[in-house]
């Protein structure tokens, strides 16, 4: 997504401005987008939300599926507009990001993609005023990225809890597109049977941690794989038999 991400600096970026995002073409090559738990409720009505295993970090991370194949985002139209009611937060933060300081890992620096199309010297909203002080743009960016970081901490705890309690199971689902049945694999979902078999004490713990809503949102979102198949085929609907086939496979994969 980022071409040239550098720390935001009042001297280097004294004359830098940013334009509103009127095209999401920069996200066209991405078939997944990282998700925070706080997004599940809105995102579930549009995207399948699954979990990917990060073996290096020994953790699972939730993502929204934007396409069925690597390198394709089915929600980007030819004019660069986003073909859905909800845009993932990680996409909306562009061209900004937080980077961990190498010498002080607990601290973060706001960075900007200098080569982004929305970054300009000629037009847009200034990042710093004539005195070199951050404008409201930078203040709002810091606030937004700070909120995202806090949501990420909560999301990591959520994913760790699911993993620690052996609630993940590999997803194996079939969808029909391009006139063929294709397998969707390589990701994980919550196993409903294991969830239902948890002790009352553990279930109450899930409720107290406020994990119930995102778990059910995630499970509900899996039916959105049909939406991806329809977008892939450019169809307005699936036939009843095709829809039933996808649903049957989903049920099999969760038990």
N, C-alpha and C positions, 0 to 999 in steps of 0.2 A: 504493500500500500504506500509506504513511504519511499521517496526517491533520495532525499538528502536531509535526514533528520539531524538537527543541531540544537544545542542549548539556546534558549531565548536570551538575548543579551541586549541591554539598552544601548550600548555603543554600536554594536554590529548591526542591530535592527532598528536604528533610530528613525529611518525613513520608511520602514516596512509597513505595508498595509495588507489587510485581508478583505476579500470580497465574500459575499454570501455564497454558499454552495448552491449553484443552479444546475449542476450536473454531477451524477454519481459514477461517471465513467471510470474514475480511479479505482472503484471497487469491482469492476467487471470481471477481473480474473479470479475472484475469490468465491469459492463454493461453500465456505463456512465462515461464520462470524462468532467470535467469543460472546458468551452471554453471561449476564449477572442474574442472580436469583430474582432480583427486584424487577427484571424485565419479563419473567416467564409468563405472567398473567396476560400481558398484552401481546407478546410475541407468539404465544401458543395458538392464537387464532389465525396465524399466517404461516409460521414456519415449524417444521419438525425440530424439536429440541432434543439433542442426544448428548452423550458424554464420550469424550475421547480420552484415551489413556496416555499420559505423559510419563513414560518409563524413566526418563532421566530425573524428573522431579518427584517420581513416585506418587503421582496424584492423578485424579480424573478432573477434566475440565468440561463444563457444559458449552455447547456451541449450537447455533442455529444453522440448519442446512439451507443454503441458498441455491444449491444445484445438486444434481445427481452425479456429476462427473467433475473431476478436478479441472480448474481453469474456467469454469462457467458459472456465472451468476444469472439465474433465470429471472431475477427481479429488476434488471436494468434494461430499460427500453432503448431503442435506437437513438433517441435524443438525449439519453443520459438520465432521464427521470426514473424515480423509484416506483415500481409497480406494486406497491403494498401500502397499507395504512400505517404501518409501524416500521421505522428504520432503526436497526440496532444501535445502541449507544456508542459502541466502539467505532461505528461508521460515522456517526454524527460528530465525534470529537475532532475529526480531520479538519485542518492539517496539524493539529496539536497532539502531544502525547506526554506522558510522564516517563522519565528515565531515572533509574536508581543511581545515586552517586557512587562511584567506585571506591572512593576513600571513606565515605560515610554511608554504608548500605541502608541505614534507616531513614535517610533523607532522599528527597526526589527533586529533580529539576524539570521545569517545563521546557519542552522542546517544540520546534516547529520545522515543518518540511519546507525548506527554502525553495525547492523546485516544484512545489504544488502550483497548479494553475490558478488557484484562488489567492496566492501570495503575489503581491505586486508592489512596485515602487511608485506607480503612477496614480492608481485609484483604489478606493476601498476605505475601510476604517483604519485609522492609525493605531499602532500598538503602543507607541510612546508619544507623549506630548513634546512641546518645544523645550521643556525643562528636563526632558529625559525621564519623566515619571510615567509609570504604566497607566494606560487609559482604562476606561471601563471594560474594554474588550479583553484586556489581559486579566483584569480582576475577575471577570465572569468566567474566563477560561480556567483560571486557577481554582475557582470555586467548583466548576463542573468536573474538572479532573480530580479534585480532592474528594468529591462525592463518589466518583467512580471508583477511586481507590478504596474507600471505605466499603463500598458494595462488593468489591473484589475480595476483601478480607472475609466478609460474611459468606460469600459464595465458596471460597476455599474451605471454610469450616463446614458448610453444608455438604460439599462433595466428599470431604474427609469422613464425615459421619456416615454417609451412605456406604462408602467403601469399607469402613471399619466394621460395619454391621452386615457386610456381605450382601448388600442389596442390589448390586450391579450384576447384570447378565448380558452376554453378547447379543446384539440385535442381528437377526437374520430375517430379512423381509423381502418379498418379491413385489415388484411393481412393473406395470406394462407401459413401455414407451418405445418409439421407433418400431412398432409392430412386433416387439419381442418382450419376453418376460426377463427382467434383469434382477439380480440379487443385490440387495443393499446390505453391506457388511462393514466390519472394521470399526464399529462403534458400540456403545453400551447404553442400556436403558435400565430403569428400575424394575426389578422382578416383582410383579404384583402378588404372586403367591407367597413369596418370602415376606413381603410387607404385611400381608394379612395374617401371617402366622407369628408375627412379633408378639412378645408378651405385653400385657396391659401396661406394665411399668415402662417398657421401652416406647410403646405407642404414645403414652402420655409425655414422655421426654421429647418425642418428635413434635407434639403439639406445643409444648412449652417453648421449644426452640423456634417455633413458627416455620417449620419445615413442611407441614402438611400441604398448604396451598401450592407451593412450587412443585412438590412431588406430583400432585394430581394434575397441575397444569402441564408438566412435562409428559405425563402419560397421555393426556388428552391430545397433546400436540402431535403425537405420532401419526394421527390420521391425516396430517397435512402432507404426508408423503404423496398422497393422491394429488394434491395441488401441484407439487413439483412435477409429477408425471404429466399432468395436463399442460403445464407451462412448457414442458419439454416437447410435447407433441403439438402445442399450439391449439389444443382443443378447448372447448367450453365446458365439456363434461365427459365423464367416463360412463361407459355402459354399466348397467346394474351388475352384470356378471363380473366385469373387471373390478368394480368397486368392492364387491363381496370378496373377491379373491385377495385383494390387498388387506381387507379387514381380517380375513381368516388367517392369513400369514402373520399379521400383527399379534393376534391372540396366541398363536403357537409360539411366537418368539418370547412372549412374556412369562411363560410357565416352564 
